[in-house]
Amino acid sequence: MTSILEAHNVKVYGTGEKVAFLSHGFGTDQTAWKHVASDLVRDHRVVVYDMMGAGTTNADNFPFSRYSSLHAYADDVLAILDELGVERCVYVGHSVSSMIGFLASIERPQVFEKIVCFSASPRYLNDENYFGGNEVADLEALFEAMSSNYKTWVAGFAPLAVLGPADSPGVQEFSRTLFSLRPDIALSVSRTIYFSDYRAILPQVSVPVHLLQSRNDLAVPEFVTNYVASHLHNCVVEYLPIEGHLPHLAQPELMTEAIRRHIEQPP
């Protein structure tokens, strides 16, 4: 039987006393953290993994019904930490992994010293007095494009998400990991993310959160970042001079410096 560490291709680097657990966003895998991990490994034990369906995980074993909720991804995070014997860590999450980290921290707050996350959104759909950035028709058009020709969709979506030319390293890297996703899994995960609503859990997060946000984020408007910050008990916010939804791919040096700074900043 495959262990959870094998199933998620878990890698641990470094021998530092403090643990940094890095959780990637949709369309990427653990390789998105290569610049951040290579910096943190100097004084941390760094844990990276692939979410089920991403990277080298076995797509044939993807349980669609289980992963129709972000709670399943949070359970995976806690199971990996348990298997590694990690009792305390700093959690770093990108995009959907921000909410995954919040859910895991609500279930077991004692495990998380701090959450450092960026491009975090509890809801992507607009609602009364809430601007998530999308209407239902927008999302249905997105899903139709993914379904009709996944390769063409990736070619158009990656430059918009990274905010760079098609031949730039960040866009090339994001395109590579998007292409590696099986299209039916990509569509299912996208639906789970974009139709989620985790606004109600925000006041339940008791651990300190450091919330980072880049400019012109395709998926997360500035309103959302301000909304999240205003509904957390203990939150530090910084808007970074970086553009796009994947700043750790677009400008890895600046993003790595920001993540380290917030990890080292007192809670």
C-alpha positions as CSV (number, residue, x, y, z in Angstrom):
1,M,0.0,0.0,0.0
2,T,1.4,3.4,-0.9
3,S,2.2,5.6,2.0
4,I,0.9,9.2,2.2
5,L,4.5,10.5,1.8
6,E,4.9,8.4,-1.4
7,A,1.4,9.3,-2.7
8,H,2.2,13.1,-2.5
9,N,5.8,12.9,-3.5
10,V,6.8,14.5,-0.2
11,K,10.3,15.9,0.0
12,V,12.2,17.2,3.0
13,Y,15.2,19.4,2.6
14,G,17.5,20.8,5.3
15,T,18.1,20.0,8.9
16,G,17.1,23.2,10.7
17,E,15.1,23.1,13.9
18,K,12.2,25.1,12.5
19,V,10.0,23.6,9.8
20,A,8.6,25.5,6.8
21,F,5.8,23.6,5.1
22,L,5.2,24.9,1.5
23,S,1.8,24.2,-0.2
24,H,1.4,25.1,-3.8
25,G,-1.6,26.5,-5.7
26,F,-3.7,25.3,-8.6
27,G,-1.9,24.5,-11.8
28,T,1.5,24.2,-10.2
29,D,3.3,21.5,-8.1
30,Q,6.1,21.5,-5.6
31,T,8.6,22.7,-8.2
32,A,7.0,26.1,-8.0
33,W,8.8,26.5,-4.6
34,K,12.3,25.8,-5.9
35,H,13.6,29.4,-5.4
36,V,11.8,29.8,-2.0
37,A,12.9,26.4,-0.8
38,S,16.5,26.8,-1.8
39,D,16.6,30.0,0.3
40,L,14.7,28.7,3.4
41,V,16.7,25.5,3.5
42,R,19.7,27.4,4.9
43,D,18.1,27.5,8.3
44,H,14.8,25.5,8.1
45,R,13.7,22.0,7.5
46,V,11.6,22.6,4.3
47,V,8.7,20.3,3.4
48,V,7.3,20.3,-0.1
49,Y,4.7,18.0,-1.6
50,D,2.3,17.6,-4.6
51,M,-1.4,18.0,-4.0
52,M,-3.4,15.0,-5.2
53,G,-3.8,15.2,-9.0
54,A,-0.8,17.5,-9.4
55,G,2.9,16.8,-10.2
56,T,3.8,13.2,-10.0
57,T,0.8,12.0,-8.1
58,N,-1.2,9.1,-9.7
59,A,-4.0,10.7,-11.6
60,D,-5.7,7.3,-12.0
61,N,-6.3,7.3,-8.2
62,F,-7.7,10.8,-8.0
63,P,-11.0,10.5,-5.9
64,F,-13.2,13.2,-7.5
65,S,-15.9,13.1,-4.8
66,R,-13.4,13.4,-1.9
67,Y,-11.7,16.4,-3.4
68,S,-14.9,18.2,-4.1
69,S,-14.1,20.1,-0.9
70,L,-10.9,21.9,0.3
71,H,-11.3,20.0,3.6
72,A,-9.8,16.9,2.0
73,Y,-6.7,18.9,1.0
74,A,-6.4,20.2,4.6
75,D,-6.7,16.6,5.9
76,D,-3.8,15.7,3.6
77,V,-1.6,18.5,5.0
78,L,-2.2,17.3,8.6
79,A,-1.7,13.7,7.6
80,I,1.7,14.5,6.0
81,L,2.8,16.5,9.1
82,D,1.7,13.6,11.3
83,E,3.6,11.1,9.2
84,L,6.8,13.3,9.4
85,G,6.4,13.8,13.1
86,V,6.2,17.6,12.7
87,E,4.7,19.1,15.9
88,R,5.1,22.8,14.9
89,C,5.7,24.6,11.6
90,V,5.3,27.8,9.6
91,Y,2.9,27.2,6.8
92,V,3.4,29.0,3.5
93,G,0.5,28.8,1.0
94,H,-0.2,30.1,-2.4
95,S,-3.7,30.8,-3.7
96,V,-6.1,28.0,-2.9
97,S,-3.5,26.6,-0.4
98,S,-4.1,29.7,1.7
99,M,-7.7,28.5,2.5
100,I,-6.3,24.9,2.9
101,G,-3.9,26.2,5.5
102,F,-6.7,28.1,7.3
103,L,-8.8,25.0,7.4
104,A,-5.9,22.9,8.7
105,S,-5.1,25.5,11.4
106,I,-8.7,25.6,12.6
107,E,-8.6,21.8,13.1
108,R,-5.3,21.8,14.8
109,P,-4.0,25.3,15.7
110,Q,-1.2,24.1,17.9
111,V,0.6,22.7,14.9
112,F,0.9,26.1,13.2
113,E,3.2,28.8,14.5
114,K,2.2,31.1,11.7
115,I,0.6,31.1,8.2
116,V,2.3,33.2,5.5
117,C,0.2,33.2,2.4
118,F,-0.4,35.1,-0.8
119,S,-3.2,35.5,-3.4
120,A,-5.7,34.2,-0.8
121,S,-9.4,34.2,-1.6
122,P,-12.2,32.7,0.4
123,R,-14.7,33.2,-2.5
124,Y,-14.1,33.9,-6.2
125,L,-17.7,34.8,-7.1
126,N,-19.3,38.2,-6.6
127,D,-21.9,38.4,-3.9
128,E,-23.9,41.1,-2.2
129,N,-21.4,43.6,-0.7
130,Y,-18.6,41.3,-1.8
131,F,-16.4,41.5,-5.0
132,G,-14.8,38.2,-5.7
133,G,-14.0,39.1,-9.2
134,N,-16.3,36.8,-11.1
135,E,-19.9,36.2,-12.2
136,V,-21.2,32.7,-12.7
137,A,-21.2,33.4,-16.5
138,D,-17.5,34.2,-16.4
139,L,-16.7,30.9,-14.7
140,E,-18.9,28.9,-17.0
141,A,-17.1,30.4,-20.0
142,L,-13.8,29.5,-18.3
143,F,-14.9,25.9,-17.8
144,E,-16.2,25.6,-21.3
145,A,-12.8,26.8,-22.7
146,M,-11.0,24.3,-20.5
147,S,-13.3,21.5,-21.7
148,S,-13.3,22.3,-25.4
149,N,-9.5,22.6,-25.9
150,Y,-7.4,22.4,-22.8
151,K,-4.1,23.0,-24.6
152,T,-5.4,26.2,-26.2
153,W,-6.8,27.4,-22.8
154,V,-3.5,26.9,-21.1
155,A,-1.7,28.8,-23.8
156,G,-4.0,31.8,-23.3
157,F,-4.4,31.5,-19.5
158,A,-0.8,31.2,-18.4
159,P,0.4,34.6,-19.7
160,L,-2.6,36.3,-18.1
161,A,-2.1,34.7,-14.7
162,V,1.7,35.3,-14.6
163,L,1.4,38.6,-16.4
164,G,4.3,38.1,-18.7
165,P,5.1,37.3,-22.4
166,A,4.6,33.7,-23.5
167,D,8.3,33.0,-23.7
168,S,9.2,34.3,-20.2
169,P,10.5,31.8,-17.7
170,G,7.5,32.2,-15.3
171,V,4.9,31.7,-18.0
172,Q,6.9,28.7,-19.5
173,E,7.1,27.1,-16.0
174,F,3.4,27.7,-15.3
175,S,2.4,26.3,-18.7
176,R,4.5,23.2,-18.1
177,T,2.8,22.3,-14.8
178,L,-0.7,23.2,-16.2
179,F,-0.1,20.9,-19.1
180,S,0.9,18.1,-16.8
181,L,-2.5,18.1,-15.2
182,R,-5.0,15.7,-16.6
183,P,-7.7,17.9,-18.2
184,D,-10.6,16.3,-16.4
185,I,-8.9,16.7,-13.0
186,A,-7.9,20.3,-13.8
187,L,-11.6,21.0,-14.6
188,S,-12.9,19.3,-11.5
189,V,-10.4,21.1,-9.2
190,S,-11.1,24.4,-10.8
191,R,-14.8,24.0,-10.2
192,T,-14.1,23.1,-6.5
193,I,-12.0,26.2,-6.1
194,Y,-14.0,28.8,-8.0
195,F,-17.4,27.8,-6.6
196,S,-16.1,27.5,-3.0
197,D,-17.1,29.9,-0.2
198,Y,-15.0,29.9,2.9
199,R,-15.8,33.4,4.2
200,A,-17.4,32.0,7.3
201,I,-14.2,30.3,8.5
202,L,-12.1,33.4,8.6
203,P,-13.0,34.5,12.1
204,Q,-12.2,30.9,13.3
205,V,-8.5,31.2,12.3
206,S,-6.6,31.8,15.6
207,V,-3.0,31.5,14.4
208,P,-1.2,34.6,13.2
209,V,-1.5,35.2,9.4
210,H,0.8,37.2,7.2
211,L,-1.1,38.0,4.1
212,L,0.9,39.1,1.0
213,Q,-0.6,40.4,-2.2
214,S,0.8,41.3,-5.6
215,R,-0.6,43.9,-8.0
216,N,-3.0,43.1,-10.9
217,D,-3.7,39.6,-9.6
218,L,-6.1,38.0,-12.2
219,A,-7.7,35.8,-9.6
220,V,-7.7,37.9,-6.4
221,P,-8.8,41.5,-6.5
222,E,-7.5,43.9,-3.9
223,F,-11.0,44.0,-2.3
224,V,-10.6,40.3,-1.4
225,T,-7.3,40.8,0.3
226,N,-8.7,43.6,2.4
227,Y,-11.8,41.5,3.1
228,V,-9.7,38.6,4.3
229,A,-7.5,40.8,6.5
230,S,-10.5,42.5,8.1
231,H,-12.1,39.1,9.1
232,L,-9.0,37.6,10.7
233,H,-8.1,38.1,14.4
234,N,-4.4,38.4,13.9
235,C,-3.3,39.5,10.5
236,V,-0.4,41.4,8.9
237,V,-0.9,42.6,5.3
238,E,1.7,43.7,2.7
239,Y,1.1,44.7,-0.8
240,L,4.2,43.8,-2.9
241,P,5.6,45.7,-5.9
242,I,5.2,42.5,-8.0
243,E,2.5,41.8,-10.5
244,G,0.4,38.7,-11.3
245,H,-1.1,35.7,-9.6
246,L,2.1,33.8,-9.5
247,P,4.8,36.2,-8.2
248,H,7.0,33.3,-7.0
249,L,7.4,32.4,-10.7
250,A,7.4,35.9,-12.2
251,Q,9.8,37.5,-9.8
252,P,11.2,34.7,-7.6
253,E,13.9,36.8,-5.9
254,L,11.6,39.5,-4.7
255,M,8.9,37.0,-3.6
256,T,11.5,34.8,-1.8
257,E,12.8,37.9,0.1
258,A,9.2,38.8,1.1
259,I,8.4,35.3,2.3
260,R,11.5,35.1,4.4
261,R,11.0,38.5,5.9
262,H,7.5,37.6,7.0
263,I,8.5,34.2,8.3
264,E,11.2,35.9,10.5
265,Q,8.9,38.8,11.6
266,P,7.5,38.2,15.0
267,P,3.8,37.0,15.0
